[in-house]
């Protein structure tokens, strides 16, 4: 049976769990470990605060780069074709929408 090919891009976020683990480690850490753990916690909290659209945009750019796309981050036919080359299971509609998300991110 022929049908549309759809791919949902699921944004996975481990940053919240990592930040919580770092907070727990910070509670029991010695003075020598505290500065490094505080810095790591700040990085994890910034990562956790990023919007889903930004993460999808980064994924799109990474996928296009994996097939050698060096063109602009726009909604051009070339950008969409590069994404579909990297992820052939994407429908045209999904590739267009993800490309638009990448431009807005």
C-alpha positions in Angstrom: 0.0 0.0 0.0 1.3 3.5 -0.9 0.9 6.3 1.6 2.6 9.4 2.7 5.9 9.1 4.5 5.8 11.0 7.7 8.5 11.3 10.3 8.0 13.0 13.6 11.1 14.5 15.1 10.9 14.0 18.9 12.9 16.4 20.9 14.6 14.5 23.8 15.7 16.4 26.8 18.0 14.9 29.2 19.2 18.2 30.5 16.7 18.4 33.3 17.8 15.1 34.6 21.4 16.0 34.3 20.9 19.3 36.1 19.1 17.5 38.9 22.0 15.0 39.2 24.5 17.9 39.3 22.4 19.6 42.1 22.5 16.5 44.1 26.3 16.1 43.6 26.8 19.7 44.5 25.1 19.1 47.9 27.6 16.5 48.9 30.7 17.9 47.2 33.8 19.1 48.8 35.1 22.7 48.3 37.5 21.6 45.6 34.7 20.1 43.5 32.1 22.9 43.9 33.3 25.4 41.3 33.4 22.7 38.6 30.0 21.4 39.5 28.5 24.9 39.6 29.8 25.6 36.1 28.5 22.3 34.8 25.1 23.0 36.4 24.9 26.3 34.7 25.6 24.7 31.4 22.9 22.1 32.0 20.4 24.6 33.0 21.0 26.7 29.9 20.6 23.6 27.7 17.3 22.7 29.5 16.0 26.2 28.8 16.4 26.0 25.0 13.0 25.9 23.2 12.1 22.8 21.1 12.1 24.8 17.9 15.8 25.7 18.5 16.6 22.0 19.0 14.7 21.0 15.8 16.5 23.7 13.9 19.9 22.5 15.0 18.9 18.9 14.1 17.9 20.1 10.6 21.2 22.0 10.1 23.1 18.9 11.3 21.2 16.6 8.9 21.8 18.9 5.9 25.5 19.3 6.8 25.8 15.5 6.9 25.1 15.4 3.2 27.4 18.2 2.4 24.9 21.1 2.2 26.7 24.4 2.6 24.0 26.7 1.3 22.1 29.3 3.3 19.8 28.5 6.2 16.6 29.3 4.2 13.5 27.7 2.8 15.0 27.1 -0.7 14.5 24.0 -2.7 18.1 23.1 -2.3 17.8 23.3 1.5 14.7 21.1 1.5 16.3 18.6 -0.9 19.4 18.3 1.3 17.2 17.5 4.3 15.3 14.9 2.4 18.6 13.4 1.1 19.8 13.1 4.7 16.5 11.7 5.9 14.8 10.0 2.9 11.8 8.9 5.0 10.7 12.5 5.5 7.7 13.5 3.4 8.0 16.7 1.5 5.5 18.4 3.8 7.5 17.4 6.9 10.8 18.5 5.3 9.3 21.9 4.4 7.9 22.4 7.9 11.2 21.4 9.6 13.1 23.6 7.2 10.8 26.5 8.2 11.4 25.7 11.9 15.2 25.8 11.3 14.9 29.2 9.7 12.9 30.6 12.6 15.1 29.1 15.2 
